[in-house]
C-alpha cells in the first residue's frame, strides 16, 4: 500500500494558493487531484475557505464542517453514507496552507469499497456490537455514523456566527434574513434546532439551510439555526446545554450591543419563538421549560414554541438515546419523558405541535399535547396533523403540497394576529 508523497502535495498546493480567483482555483485543484495526487487506494479532497470563512471554527479534521469545492470523485460518491468513510482512524494526512488570499485544506482518506464498508473492515473493526438507526457500535468501542451530509451555502441573506468559541464546547449558528426585510421595522426572532437523532445532520446542510430560509421568508422572521453538540464527539446532555446557551446568546443582544449586528439592528426580542423538528423539537421543549424557571431581561419575551414531529420517549425508540446519554437516569429522564412540573412551567403562552400521519413519532407528539393540557400550564396549545407525510419529510421534500402546508402553518402561528402576548 503506497502512501501519498506529502512533499509533492505540499509543493502542488503552494502553487495552488497563488490563485486569487476562485474559478481558477477550482480548475487548478481539479488538475492536481486528478493528475498529481490520487494513488490507487487513496482519495484527496481539496477545500477552499475565503477570508470570511477563516474567522469561523470550520478548519479542523471533520470533513463535513468545511465546504468542499473540488475532489477526484463526485460529491455524491464522496457522501460518507454511501461509499466513503472519513473518520479519525482513516485520516492519513491533513495539511493547511494560507497565503492571505485563501486557505486550502487537504484531506486524505483510504478508499473503501462497499463490501469493506458493510463488513466494517475499512477501519479495522469487524464485529458489530449494536445497531441503531443513526449509527453502529463496534465491539472495540468504535462508533460509525451512518448519515453525515455535506455543508451547503444557500443563495440568500445568510451568515454564520459563533455562539461559543470554547474549544471544548463550540456552538455555532447560521442566521437567516427574509429576502426583503423592512429595515425600519424589527423582526421576530426564531431560534431553530434541526433534527439529528442527537448524532447526525447539521444546521449547515442543504436541506436545513433551505428549510430555515423558507421559514424566514414565509414568516418574515430573523432565524437563528443552531449547530449543537452531537454524539459521539459530544454526547447528550451537552446538546441541551448548547441549546440553552444559544438562547442566552440571542438574549445578549437586548441592549443593541451584542456580538451579531443583525440581531442588534433588526431583532424584536419581545417576540422570540423557539422551534425545532424531530430532535430539535425535543430541545425546543427543554429550552422553553427552562425559560419558565428563569428571569429574562424585561425587554425579552418568548412568545411561542413550535414542535414539529418532536422526539420524546415512551414509544419504543428510547434505546438509542439512553445509549448515547452520558447521564444514566433511565427512561424516566425528564429530557426523554417531560415531567408535569416542567410542562406546567413552560415559559411561553402559545405552543404549536405538528405531527405527521406516517411518522413513527406521531404518538409521541399527541402524548405531549395531552400531557401539556393536563399539567396545569396556563397557555394555549394547538395540535395539527398533516396527512401523507413521514418523519420530517417537509424538510426533505419541500415542494410537496403537504410540506408547504407545514411551512404555512409555522408562519401563520408566528404571525397570528401579530400577537404580543
SULVENDA-V118619 format. One record per residue. RES is the residue in one small letter. PSI is psi in degrees with one decimal (999 if undefined). Layout:
RES/PSI ; RES/PSI
This chain:
x/119.6 ; x/128.8 ; x/143.0 ; x/140.9 ; x/101.6 ; x/-28.5 ; x/-42.3 ; x/-39.7 ; x/-47.8 ; x/-42.9 ; x/-41.1 ; x/-41.0 ; x/-33.3 ; x/-37.2 ; x/-37.4 ; x/-42.9 ; x/-3.4 ; x/-15.0 ; x/116.2 ; x/-27.7 ; x/129.1 ; x/-37.3 ; x/-42.4 ; x/-37.2 ; x/-47.2 ; x/-45.5 ; x/-45.3 ; x/-36.1 ; x/-36.0 ; x/-40.3 ; x/-42.4 ; x/-45.8 ; x/-46.4 ; x/-32.7 ; x/-25.0 ; x/-27.1 ; x/-48.1 ; x/127.0 ; x/171.9 ; x/-36.4 ; x/11.0 ; x/154.0 ; x/146.8 ; x/136.5 ; x/126.4 ; x/142.0 ; x/146.5 ; x/130.7 ; x/118.4 ; x/179.4 ; x/-34.8 ; x/-41.3 ; x/-28.4 ; x/-22.5 ; x/-8.6 ; x/156.1 ; x/52.0 ; x/2.5 ; x/78.4 ; x/-177.2 ; x/8.2 ; x/107.3 ; x/-27.4 ; x/-10.5 ; x/-1.8 ; x/136.3 ; x/132.5 ; x/131.4 ; x/-22.8 ; x/144.5 ; x/165.0 ; x/-23.3 ; x/168.7 ; x/158.0 ; x/-39.8 ; x/-42.9 ; x/-26.6 ; x/-1.9 ; x/121.1 ; x/-20.7 ; x/-5.8 ; x/-69.8 ; x/-34.9 ; x/143.4 ; x/127.7 ; x/100.7 ; x/169.5 ; x/-34.8 ; x/-22.4 ; x/-6.5 ; x/124.9 ; x/-46.8 ; x/142.1 ; x/121.5 ; x/145.3 ; x/137.0 ; x/135.5 ; x/122.8 ; x/14.0 ; x/-22.6 ; x/-35.7 ; x/165.8 ; x/133.7 ; x/132.5 ; x/136.1 ; x/138.5 ; x/135.2 ; x/132.2 ; x/139.5 ; x/130.0 ; x/138.7 ; x/145.3 ; x/174.4 ; x/-35.7 ; x/-42.6 ; x/-40.0 ; x/-44.1 ; x/-37.2 ; x/-18.6 ; x/2.5 ; x/-7.1 ; x/-21.4 ; x/29.9 ; x/8.8 ; x/120.4 ; x/-23.2 ; x/121.1 ; x/131.2 ; x/-46.6 ; x/143.4 ; x/128.1 ; x/165.5 ; x/-31.1 ; x/-12.0 ; x/164.1 ; x/150.1 ; x/131.0 ; x/160.0 ; x/-20.8 ; x/3.2 ; x/-8.3 ; x/152.1 ; x/131.6 ; x/117.8 ; x/136.9 ; x/-12.2 ; x/119.8 ; x/78.8 ; x/156.7 ; x/163.6 ; x/149.8 ; x/142.8 ; x/109.4 ; x/151.8 ; x/68.3 ; x/-179.0 ; x/101.1 ; x/145.6 ; x/153.5 ; x/142.4 ; x/156.5 ; x/117.9 ; x/-44.3 ; x/126.0 ; x/11.5 ; x/121.7 ; x/-30.1 ; x/-19.2 ; x/63.4 ; x/139.9 ; x/126.8 ; x/174.3 ; x/156.8 ; x/127.4 ; x/134.7 ; x/139.5 ; x/149.4 ; x/158.8 ; x/-39.2 ; x/69.6 ; x/139.5 ; x/103.1 ; x/-2.3 ; x/-16.0 ; x/141.6 ; x/151.8 ; x/141.8 ; x/155.2 ; x/129.9 ; x/115.3 ; x/114.0 ; x/138.4 ; x/121.5 ; x/164.5 ; x/148.7 ; x/-12.5 ; x/15.7 ; x/9.7 ; x/-11.7 ; x/178.8 ; x/178.7 ; x/154.1 ; x/-15.3 ; x/6.3 ; x/162.8 ; x/-45.4 ; x/-48.5 ; x/-30.2 ; x/-45.3 ; x/-38.5 ; x/-48.4 ; x/-35.3 ; x/-39.2 ; x/-39.9 ; x/-44.4 ; x/-42.6 ; x/-43.3 ; x/-41.9 ; x/-9.1 ; x/58.4 ; x/159.7 ; x/116.1 ; x/133.7 ; x/107.3 ; x/119.0 ; x/134.1 ; x/103.1 ; x/174.4 ; x/144.8 ; x/149.4 ; x/143.7 ; x/-10.6 ; x/-45.7 ; x/87.7 ; x/163.0 ; x/142.5 ; x/16.7 ; x/-30.8 ; x/-33.7 ; x/-38.8 ; x/-41.3 ; x/-40.2 ; x/-45.2 ; x/-40.0 ; x/-35.6 ; x/-37.4 ; x/-41.9 ; x/-37.1 ; x/-44.4 ; x/-45.9 ; x/-28.5 ; x/-8.9 ; x/7.5 ; x/-31.8 ; x/7.6 ; x/14.3 ; x/29.0 ; x/179.4 ; x/-16.2 ; x/114.2 ; x/-38.0 ; x/-41.5 ; x/-40.2 ; x/-43.2 ; x/-30.4 ; x/-11.6 ; x/130.0 ; x/95.7 ; x/1.7 ; x/-2.3 ; x/71.6 ; x/135.8 ; x/139.9 ; x/127.6 ; x/157.8 ; x/160.3 ; x/142.9 ; x/-120.4 ; x/-39.5 ; x/-29.6 ; x/-39.7 ; x/-46.4 ; x/-36.6 ; x/-43.7 ; x/-44.8 ; x/-45.2 ; x/-43.6 ; x/-35.5 ; x/-34.3 ; x/-33.6 ; x/-39.6 ; x/-14.2 ; x/8.2 ; x/146.1 ; x/108.5 ; x/160.3 ; x/151.0 ; x/-33.9 ; x/23.7 ; x/132.2 ; x/128.1 ; x/108.9 ; x/-40.2 ; x/162.4 ; x/136.1 ; x/116.3 ; x/115.9 ; x/116.7 ; x/50.0 ; x/148.4 ; x/126.4 ; x/159.9 ; x/177.8 ; x/4.6 ; x/21.5 ; x/3.0 ; x/33.9 ; x/-24.0 ; x/-41.2 ; x/-46.8 ; x/-43.8 ; x/-34.5 ; x/-41.9 ; x/-37.2 ; x/130.6 ; x/-31.1 ; x/113.6 ; x/80.3 ; x/0.0 ; x/-177.2 ; x/-10.3 ; x/6.4 ; x/128.9 ; x/-19.7 ; x/-24.5 ; x/-39.5 ; x/97.7 ; x/135.5 ; x/155.6 ; x/-39.1 ; x/-31.6 ; x/-37.9 ; x/-41.4 ; x/-31.0 ; x/11.8 ; x/127.4 ; x/42.8 ; x/170.7 ; x/-9.3 ; x/141.4 ; x/134.6 ; x/126.8 ; x/118.7 ; x/130.6 ; x/164.2 ; x/141.2 ; x/-41.4 ; x/15.0 ; x/126.8 ; x/-21.6 ; x/9.8 ; x/-46.3 ; x/-37.0 ; x/-42.2 ; x/-43.1 ; x/-43.3 ; x/-37.5 ; x/-45.2 ; x/-43.2 ; x/-45.9 ; x/-37.6 ; x/-41.7 ; x/-34.9 ; x/-14.2 ; x/-18.8 ; x/4.3 ; x/139.2 ; x/-2.5 ; x/-173.2 ; x/137.2 ; x/140.3 ; x/130.3 ; x/125.6 ; x/127.4 ; x/123.5 ; x/126.8 ; x/148.2 ; x/-0.3 ; x/145.2 ; x/-173.0 ; x/119.4 ; x/23.3 ; x/-21.3 ; x/-23.4 ; x/-41.5 ; x/-16.1 ; x/65.3 ; x/-19.5 ; x/-2.0 ; x/148.2 ; x/-42.9 ; x/-26.1 ; x/-40.0 ; x/-33.5 ; x/-38.4 ; x/-47.4 ; x/-46.6 ; x/-34.6 ; x/-42.0 ; x/-46.5 ; x/-42.4 ; x/-33.5 ; x/-43.7 ; x/-39.3 ; x/14.9 ; x/107.6 ; x/20.6 ; x/46.4 ; x/141.3 ; x/88.3 ; x/999
